[in-house]
Structures are given as structure tokens and as C-alpha cells.
Amino acid sequence: MRKNALLALENGYFQYCKAFSGEGDLFAEVVFNTSMTGYEEILTDPSYKGQIVVFTYPLIGNYGITLEDFQSKDIKVEGIVIRELSRIYSNFRAKKGLEEFLNSQNIFGVDRIDTRSLTKQLRDKGALKGGITTKDIEPSKFVELIKNSNSISDFDLYTTVINKEVVKIDGNENQNKTIIAIDFGIKSNIIEELKKYYKTIYLVPYDDKFEENISKIEFDGVFLSNGPGDPRTVKDIEKHIMKFVENKIPIIAICFGHQLIGKSFGFNVIKLPFGHHGGNHPVKYLPLGNVYITAQNHNYAVDLESLKNQKDWELTWVNLFDNSVEGMRHKYLPINSIQFHPEASPGPNEANKKVFEDFYKTVNSI
């Protein structure tokens, strides 16, 4: 039996809906994603921890759940909002339906929502705290609870999604470089790409034992992963990054890790109005002038003006929607980072190849 539910935002906006999965109260940041496919990858992407995802594409669930395309071991989103849940799925790889998958982990899923209206709210007002409830669906009371709920910046979300132990991963035996991948919530597709370019990858959680753990490893480069939450709250990362710099160890990074590099070098890290979430974002690679269609998932970015004020850095990739920073490189040190997700391959694969080849060159420059 589908339950009556209420979805509301902290600004007072609300809609009644139907819950096909989950029950009780849920409070989280609300963002929208414009991808037409890839909901399985989105559900399991650790970067979505702490967020309710609104899908702008109206029909979700039509190809089921494959169990093979996960970006982590389980669902990481707090909940999903869709216009219409597909009652049937058709895909020779599918093992179960979306509704069954969400219910197996008690994750909120609601539909019968005017997602176009909701998305317009988020575009106009920016990413907002929101909530879903099946308990007391009286809007004014629930909006007050949302206002008093925690912000995504109130705690380090990455600590809830990282591996607890160091993991050694065998890569390409024809390569000769070993890297450590600092885990803030790394996606499995990123690991698969790193395996093509490096002999060994050590996945090291960023926790209280980080310094002790890396002291036991011999490595040629450092990769900083994607992850959830506000990068400005991550403690002591500057100390570790500057130590790598002093030792002339190459550093590469994607998304959250890219923002942490900016933070460590004194750039302003800003929260975008409603973030970039989807598989249809054009970015320009400035050294060649080529434009690539990319997948993105981030609410924060390195501020363009603060990057321009740094004479030792160059802007390498720029977002053609809003001119935000999509990549940067140090002019003299082996440091190269990007904001978007090349490993997600939203149809085109050219950005993937270009980014990881540039990363490979950076690590091999020393």
C-alpha cells in the first residue's frame, strides 16, 4: 500500500505526493539531476550522501536495477523524487525493480510530484534544505522542522562513506607507477580508470590514521577522490597536501579532491546557487579549444576570480553554462585537477581519455 507523503522545502514550498518506498521523516539537502539515464549510478554515488535527488526526467525505473553498475556497495542518496515510477522494467541485465531496490534499504522514494515546478524552485532559490514525511503531513509544522534540521555543512559527510581500512588494488602490470588514492567517497568507476594507468593503487581513507597509513606505503603520486558534503569543513587537509608538494610528489584530483587542492592553496571555494548535477554539461578544454560533454555532480566550486589572481596557476577547463572552474593546473609543480566526472562517460568518452591521459602525464613528469 503506497503511503500519502509530503515533500517540503525550507522556504515554505511543498507538494503532496505518494511514497513507494521508505517511511517516517527525512531531512536533507535537495538537488536536481538532469540525466535521462544512470539512476542506478546516481543512487549509489557516495557524493550524494546527505542529499535528496530530484530527477527532472519524468519516468524513472524503466530499465530496472542491474546490480553491476553500482558506484559503491549500497545506496548513498537519502531519497529520490520523481514524476512517475515505472511499474515495469525491461532490460536483459536487470535483477530487480527500482521500488524493490529502494525498499530493501528503506530509502525514501516518492512520485506523483510536479518535478518541473520543484526544479524551478531550486533553480530560483538554490539548493535548499528539505524533507519528506509520511507521518504528520501538515505543511507548516513540517517546514519548521526542516528549518531547524542540520545543514550539509554541519558535519563531515565523507566520514560516513569512506572505507575503514587501507585497500591495495592491483592495476596495470605493464605500468610502473604506484599511487595512493585518498578516499573521501571514491566511485568505483574512478578506481577502474586508475587501474588502467597505474601498476598499484592504495585506497587510503582520510581519517585519524591517515598519516600513519601513508607512512607505510611507497608511492609515486597522490590522487584525491570525489566525496560528499562541504569541502571547506575538511580539517588538516592543507597540511598533508603541502607536505606532498614539499616532497615534489605529483598530485591529481577529481571533484571534491579538486576543491580541496584549491582550499589548500588559498583559493576561495564557493557554493554554487544550485550546483551541477547531470550528464549534459559542456566544458571547454582551453589548451586545445575543444568542447566536451561531461557528467557532473557538485554543489561547490573553486572561485574563478581567486584562481585568476594566482600567477602560478592556469585555468585548463571551463564550464560553458556559467563559466565556472572545471579544471586547473599548476604551472611549475606536478598538480593537475578537474571538477567534472570524466569516468561517468555520459555517452561521449573523449573527456575521459583526455583527463586520465593528462593525469598520467602529470604523475610521470617526476
Secondary structure as UniProt FT lines:
FT   STRAND          3..9
FT   TURN            10..11
FT   STRAND          14..21
FT   STRAND          25..33
FT   HELIX           39..43
FT   HELIX           46..48
FT   TURN            49..50
FT   STRAND          51..55
FT   STRAND          59..60
FT   TURN            62..63
FT   STRAND          79..81
FT   STRAND          84..85
FT   TURN            92..93
FT   HELIX           98..104
FT   TURN            105..106
FT   STRAND          108..111
FT   HELIX           115..125
FT   STRAND          128..133
FT   HELIX           139..147
FT   TURN            152..153
FT   HELIX           157..160
FT   STRAND          167..170
FT   TURN            173..174
FT   STRAND          178..183
FT   HELIX           188..197
FT   STRAND          200..205
FT   TURN            208..209
FT   HELIX           210..214
FT   TURN            215..216
FT   STRAND          221..224
FT   HELIX           231..233
FT   HELIX           237..246
FT   TURN            247..248
FT   STRAND          251..254
FT   HELIX           256..264
FT   TURN            265..266
FT   STRAND          269..285
FT   TURN            286..289
FT   STRAND          290..302
FT   HELIX           304..308
FT   TURN            311..312
FT   STRAND          313..319
FT   TURN            320..322
FT   STRAND          325..330
FT   STRAND          335..338
FT   HELIX           342..344
FT   HELIX           350..363
FT   TURN            364..365
//
